[in-house]
Amino acid sequence: RDRSVSRGLGDVYKRQVFNLSALPCDIDCIAADFSINGNFKEYTALNDGHINSTYVISFDDKGDTVKYTLQKINTGIFKNPDALMSNIVGVTSHIRSALLKAGRDADRGTLTFLKAADGKYYFRDENGDCWRVYKYIDNVYTCNIIDSAEVFENAGRAFGEFQRQLSDYPIDSLFETIPKFHDTYSRFLDFMSAVKEDRAGRAEGVRELIDFAVARENDTHVLLDLIERGSLPLRVTHNDTKLNNILFDRDSNDGICIIDLDTVMPGLSLYDFGDSIRFGANTAAEDEKDVSKVSLSLPLYEAYTRGYLSSAKDSLTETETEYMAFSAKLMTYECGIRFLGDYLNGDVYFKTDYPEHNLVRAKTQFALVADMEKKMDEMRRITENALK
């Protein structure tokens, strides 16, 4: 697997023509509404995201260059921008208070959103598009692919710190922007509907994979039952804990700021931890066709777990840490049934590059589930050791 790292925001930004008319918005109107001082100079367009359109905009303010991040909110997915921004601003404000209390740099440790003229944290233009602006954080880089255990450990420490900082956040104030996002049993029922309907006529050819998924139905209830019994607390969850959603300081290489907060919702800390392992500790790419290359890297699992618990362990319950290894398997299984379900439905949700793309993805996830099952005892031992 190629584990190259994108260092520097210049590596993930696609340079565009630097003129006002090229931006798909009225920058003067946006600048005025958000009370941005100075004259517009230039912009770069970020091409690393899949949901929102993102730009870095620069202004000349009395000889100083001041940068901001401008994003167009995808209201096709996030239909209630007020609820969305209430979640994001609430969480970032809470983190800011924690950073200031600890004597740390709050301007680099969390995102700072600008308020529009109407008091909201987004601006709706004449086309009905919603735009938000936050202060640009300089001297940082992002990683797209893990190149070392050290990078993954730093990522774990950053997401663990995110969880710790928000451990006392008032969950009742959060909106559920995507209902049942990690309700694994609900995902399983959706999958079984896809099997029954077989819209694309593909079920017979993947019967072995369907049987693999059905045989693990009981796993889908485990965490939900613990919530029902009050054994697992609801937390603030990020729900997209990929490596490229962390800003790393260019000088120290520390993960200093968690970004891409659109899917922040009430959930379980285990969802975020498990999905990080699913994504980052796989020895193969998510769409590797040769499943013999797919396995869980125990060294990477250990590195991330060590980093995560170094920050978060004092804020987690015993039940949460007990199910960390299991959560990695569960989140991988959930992703697998989503890929396979979409394949059976005719590839209507996930973007695909070829007809069997979702099938390949499902096989990869299920191969990783099977390998995790073989290594579950060792994963639990690693977790226990990291808690000491």
Secondary structure as the mmCIF struct_conf table of DSSP 4:
data_model
#
loop_
_struct_conf.conf_type_id
_struct_conf.id
_struct_conf.beg_label_comp_id
_struct_conf.beg_label_asym_id
_struct_conf.beg_label_seq_id
_struct_conf.end_label_comp_id
_struct_conf.end_label_asym_id
_struct_conf.end_label_seq_id
BEND BEND1 GLY A 8 GLY A 8
HELX_RH_3T_P HELX_RH_3T_P1 LEU A 9 ASP A 11
TURN_TY1_P TURN_TY1_P1 VAL A 12 VAL A 12
STRN STRN1 TYR A 13 LYS A 14
BEND BEND2 ASN A 19 ASN A 19
HELX_RH_3T_P HELX_RH_3T_P2 LEU A 20 ALA A 22
BEND BEND3 LEU A 23 CYS A 25
HELX_RH_AL_P HELX_RH_AL_P1 ILE A 27 ASP A 33
TURN_TY1_P TURN_TY1_P2 PHE A 34 SER A 35
BEND BEND4 GLY A 38 GLY A 38
STRN STRN2 ASN A 39 LEU A 46
BEND BEND5 ASP A 48 ASP A 48
BEND BEND6 HIS A 50 ASN A 52
STRN STRN3 SER A 53 ASP A 61
TURN_TY1_P TURN_TY1_P3 LYS A 62 GLY A 63
STRN STRN4 ASP A 64 ILE A 73
TURN_TY1_P TURN_TY1_P4 THR A 75 ILE A 77
HELX_RH_AL_P HELX_RH_AL_P2 PRO A 81 LYS A 101
TURN_TY1_P TURN_TY1_P5 ALA A 102 GLY A 103
HELX_RH_AL_P HELX_RH_AL_P3 ALA A 106 GLY A 109
BEND BEND7 THR A 110 THR A 110
STRN STRN5 PHE A 113 PHE A 113
HELX_LH_PP_P HELX_LH_PP_P1 LEU A 114 LYS A 115
TURN_TY1_P TURN_TY1_P6 ALA A 117 ASP A 118
BEND BEND8 GLY A 119 TYR A 122
STRN STRN6 PHE A 123 ARG A 124
TURN_TY1_P TURN_TY1_P7 GLU A 126 ASN A 127
BEND BEND9 GLY A 128 GLY A 128
STRN STRN7 CYS A 130 LYS A 135
HELX_LH_PP_P HELX_LH_PP_P2 TYR A 136 ASP A 138
BEND BEND10 ASN A 139 ASN A 139
STRN STRN8 VAL A 140 TYR A 141
BEND BEND11 ASN A 144 ILE A 145
BEND BEND12 SER A 148 SER A 148
HELX_RH_AL_P HELX_RH_AL_P4 ALA A 149 GLN A 165
TURN_TY1_P TURN_TY1_P8 LEU A 166 ASP A 168
BEND BEND13 TYR A 169 TYR A 169
HELX_RH_3T_P HELX_RH_3T_P3 ILE A 171 SER A 173
BEND BEND14 THR A 177 ILE A 178
TURN_TY1_P TURN_TY1_P9 PRO A 179 HIS A 182
HELX_RH_AL_P HELX_RH_AL_P5 THR A 184 GLU A 197
TURN_TY1_P TURN_TY1_P10 ARG A 199 ALA A 200
BEND BEND15 GLY A 201 GLY A 201
HELX_RH_3T_P HELX_RH_3T_P4 ALA A 203 VAL A 206
HELX_RH_AL_P HELX_RH_AL_P6 ARG A 207 VAL A 214
TURN_TY1_P TURN_TY1_P11 ALA A 215 ARG A 216
HELX_RH_3T_P HELX_RH_3T_P5 GLU A 217 HIS A 221
HELX_RH_AL_P HELX_RH_AL_P7 VAL A 222 GLU A 228
TURN_TY1_P TURN_TY1_P12 ARG A 229 GLY A 230
BEND BEND16 LEU A 232 LEU A 232
STRN STRN9 ARG A 235 THR A 237
BEND BEND17 ASN A 239 ASN A 239
HELX_RH_3T_P HELX_RH_3T_P6 LEU A 243 ASN A 245
STRN STRN10 ILE A 246 ASP A 249
TURN_TY1_P TURN_TY1_P13 ARG A 250 SER A 252
STRN STRN11 GLY A 255 ILE A 258
TURN_TY1_P TURN_TY1_P14 ASP A 262 THR A 263
STRN STRN12 MET A 265 GLY A 267
HELX_RH_AL_P HELX_RH_AL_P8 SER A 269 GLY A 280
BEND BEND18 ALA A 281 ALA A 281
STRN STRN13 ASN A 282 ASN A 282
BEND BEND19 THR A 283 ALA A 284
TURN_TY1_P TURN_TY1_P15 GLU A 286 ASP A 287
BEND BEND20 LYS A 289 LYS A 289
HELX_RH_3T_P HELX_RH_3T_P7 VAL A 291 LYS A 293
STRN STRN14 LEU A 296 LEU A 296
HELX_RH_AL_P HELX_RH_AL_P9 LEU A 298 ALA A 312
HELX_RH_3T_P HELX_RH_3T_P8 LYS A 313 SER A 315
BEND BEND21 LEU A 316 LEU A 316
HELX_RH_AL_P HELX_RH_AL_P10 GLU A 318 GLU A 322
TURN_TY1_P TURN_TY1_P16 TYR A 323 TYR A 323
HELX_RH_AL_P HELX_RH_AL_P11 MET A 324 ASN A 345
TURN_TY1_P TURN_TY1_P17 GLY A 346 GLY A 346
BEND BEND22 ASP A 347 ASP A 347
BEND BEND23 TYR A 349 PHE A 350
BEND BEND24 ASP A 353 TYR A 354
TURN_TY1_P TURN_TY1_P18 PRO A 355 GLU A 356
HELX_RH_AL_P HELX_RH_AL_P12 HIS A 357 LEU A 387
#
